[in-house]
Amino acid sequence: MRIGLIGLGRIGAFHADTLIGIPAIESLVVTDIVPARTKQVVDRHQAQRVDGVDSVAALLASGVDGIIIAAGTDAHPELVLSCVEAGLPTLCEKPVARSGTAGAELLRRLEGAPVPVQIGFQRRYDAAIAAARAAVVSGELGWVNTIRSTTLDPEPPSPEYVAVSGGMFRDCGVHDFDVLRWVTGQEAVEVYATGSNRGADFFRRYDDVDTSAAIVTFADGALGVVSNTRYNARGYDVRLEVHGSKDSVAAGVDDGWPIRATEPGVTFPVGPPHQFFMDRFQPAFRAEFETFLEVVAGERPSPCTVADGLEADWIAEACARSLQEHRPVRIEEVRLA
Ligand SMILES: NC(=O)c1ccc[n+]([C@@H]2O[C@H](COP(=O)([O-])OP(=O)(O)OC[C@H]3O[C@@H](n4cnc5c(N)ncnc54)[C@H](O)[C@@H]3O)[C@@H](O)[C@H]2O)c1
């Protein structure tokens, strides 16, 4: 297969490395609005079949079978529409869009689209998170009372990234919100969220926070507890705990868990700590791409449609309003689609 990749920044350049390692991908066509980034990726993979082109239009005309979008969040809706209008199955990185308005408009414009769109929530392909979901689905855990999802980044992104990211809840917490929905099979009805700024000034400048917490109430009464920060110096801490009336499970509590136990004599976790999404989720990204290739081949429907992905965006939108207005916010107050 010939696959296109748009956006070659922090994650796009890393995705190129993963995609090149998938045997079913015979060639890759890459582009970024910054030509030097395209050149860098092409140069790094000279031995493999990676072609660089100077625009999205050139990529759309290059004979690719499907496209992966890893451009900045503000560019997602326009790029998804261009790919779909060109008749190409598309995988777009999370979140769907920078705002609820832009996400709802994209969904409206995609109505009746003849090709599938998949939203990139790679945690759904993480073996331990998938096993936690299976434990809920099988009934092993009984009824879920509490589900905690934690994403602690080791370092803040650049000010330029934060400016177009959609904010902490939509950019970072959205992974947790998607996992809460996916694992419980429940929809959120209300959130109560807060946040703080103790790091770089630019977060405040962009009306964002560098640390946040949210309580999410689900339709069946299960409570989600989400914790996020941009300043977890020890490493990239992504964990999921599901507590039920019969049993409890956790994902992400392995030797790479970036934490130091203070009990005398306890040596777990032995490390080294997970550094960032690149090492923590490499196998999950690969599995996500392999699933996308099956979508491109028409062998299965999109496992996470735009409508599905947008549900996590609405939880994020409600959290942002809750933080701003210091009150619980119901999802139906913010939902536009
Ligand atoms: N799944 C994950 O765990 C994960 C992790 C990090 C980032 N992301 C998502 O991936 C996306 C990119 O994040 P990043 O950290 O790589 O950001 P980044 O700022 O490092 O890179 C974005 C790249 O997109 C390019 N770009 C922007 N608009 C473009 C357009 N219209 N056409 C072509 N190129 C364009 C920029 O020049 C830049 O090189 C974001 O939406 C982010 O939310 C997902």
PDBQT file of the ligand as one rigid body, heavy atoms in Angstrom, charges set to zero:
ROOT
HETATM    1  N1  LIG A 401      -1.749  10.456  20.078  1.00  0.00    +0.000 N 
HETATM    2  C1  LIG A 401      -0.884  11.071  20.852  1.00  0.00    +0.000 C 
HETATM    3  O1  LIG A 401      -0.467  10.571  21.904  1.00  0.00    +0.000 OA
HETATM    4  C2  LIG A 401      -0.393  12.423  20.444  1.00  0.00    +0.000 A 
HETATM    5  C3  LIG A 401       0.790  12.914  20.982  1.00  0.00    +0.000 A 
HETATM    6  C4  LIG A 401       1.245  14.166  20.553  1.00  0.00    +0.000 A 
HETATM    7  C5  LIG A 401       0.513  14.886  19.626  1.00  0.00    +0.000 A 
HETATM    8  N2  LIG A 401      -0.654  14.380  19.146  1.00  0.00    +0.000 N 
HETATM    9  C6  LIG A 401      -1.459  15.155  18.189  1.00  0.00    +0.000 C 
HETATM   10  O2  LIG A 401      -0.751  15.217  16.954  1.00  0.00    +0.000 OA
HETATM   11  C7  LIG A 401      -0.902  16.495  16.360  1.00  0.00    +0.000 C 
HETATM   12  C8  LIG A 401       0.488  17.086  16.109  1.00  0.00    +0.000 C 
HETATM   13  O3  LIG A 401       1.174  17.196  17.333  1.00  0.00    +0.000 OA
HETATM   14  P1  LIG A 401       2.768  17.486  17.368  1.00  0.00    +0.000 P 
HETATM   15  O4  LIG A 401       3.171  17.345  18.772  1.00  0.00    +0.000 OA
HETATM   16  O5  LIG A 401       3.473  16.714  16.324  1.00  0.00    +0.000 OA
HETATM   17  O6  LIG A 401       2.770  19.041  16.954  1.00  0.00    +0.000 OA
HETATM   18  P2  LIG A 401       3.930  19.853  16.249  1.00  0.00    +0.000 P 
HETATM   19  O7  LIG A 401       3.570  21.291  16.409  1.00  0.00    +0.000 OA
HETATM   20  O8  LIG A 401       5.270  19.376  16.696  1.00  0.00    +0.000 OA
HETATM   21  O9  LIG A 401       3.810  19.442  14.714  1.00  0.00    +0.000 OA
HETATM   22  C9  LIG A 401       2.741  19.813  13.886  1.00  0.00    +0.000 C 
HETATM   23  C10 LIG A 401       3.266  19.828  12.449  1.00  0.00    +0.000 C 
HETATM   24  O10 LIG A 401       2.168  20.038  11.567  1.00  0.00    +0.000 OA
HETATM   25  C11 LIG A 401       2.599  20.926  10.532  1.00  0.00    +0.000 C 
HETATM   26  N3  LIG A 401       1.391  21.509   9.944  1.00  0.00    +0.000 N 
HETATM   27  C12 LIG A 401       0.503  22.346  10.538  1.00  0.00    +0.000 A 
HETATM   28  N4  LIG A 401      -0.495  22.646   9.672  1.00  0.00    +0.000 NA
HETATM   29  C13 LIG A 401      -0.234  21.966   8.535  1.00  0.00    +0.000 A 
HETATM   30  C14 LIG A 401      -0.909  21.848   7.288  1.00  0.00    +0.000 A 
HETATM   31  N5  LIG A 401      -2.049  22.519   7.045  1.00  0.00    +0.000 N 
HETATM   32  N6  LIG A 401      -0.357  21.058   6.335  1.00  0.00    +0.000 NA
HETATM   33  C15 LIG A 401       0.793  20.391   6.565  1.00  0.00    +0.000 A 
HETATM   34  N7  LIG A 401       1.486  20.460   7.731  1.00  0.00    +0.000 NA
HETATM   35  C16 LIG A 401       0.965  21.224   8.698  1.00  0.00    +0.000 A 
HETATM   36  C17 LIG A 401       3.510  21.915  11.261  1.00  0.00    +0.000 C 
HETATM   37  O11 LIG A 401       4.366  22.594  10.369  1.00  0.00    +0.000 OA
HETATM   38  C18 LIG A 401       4.269  20.968  12.198  1.00  0.00    +0.000 C 
HETATM   39  O12 LIG A 401       5.437  20.450  11.603  1.00  0.00    +0.000 OA
HETATM   40  C19 LIG A 401      -1.774  17.324  17.317  1.00  0.00    +0.000 C 
HETATM   41  O13 LIG A 401      -3.093  17.309  16.855  1.00  0.00    +0.000 OA
HETATM   42  C20 LIG A 401      -1.680  16.581  18.642  1.00  0.00    +0.000 C 
HETATM   43  O14 LIG A 401      -2.857  16.690  19.418  1.00  0.00    +0.000 OA
HETATM   44  C21 LIG A 401      -1.102  13.161  19.523  1.00  0.00    +0.000 A 
ENDROOT
TORSDOF 0
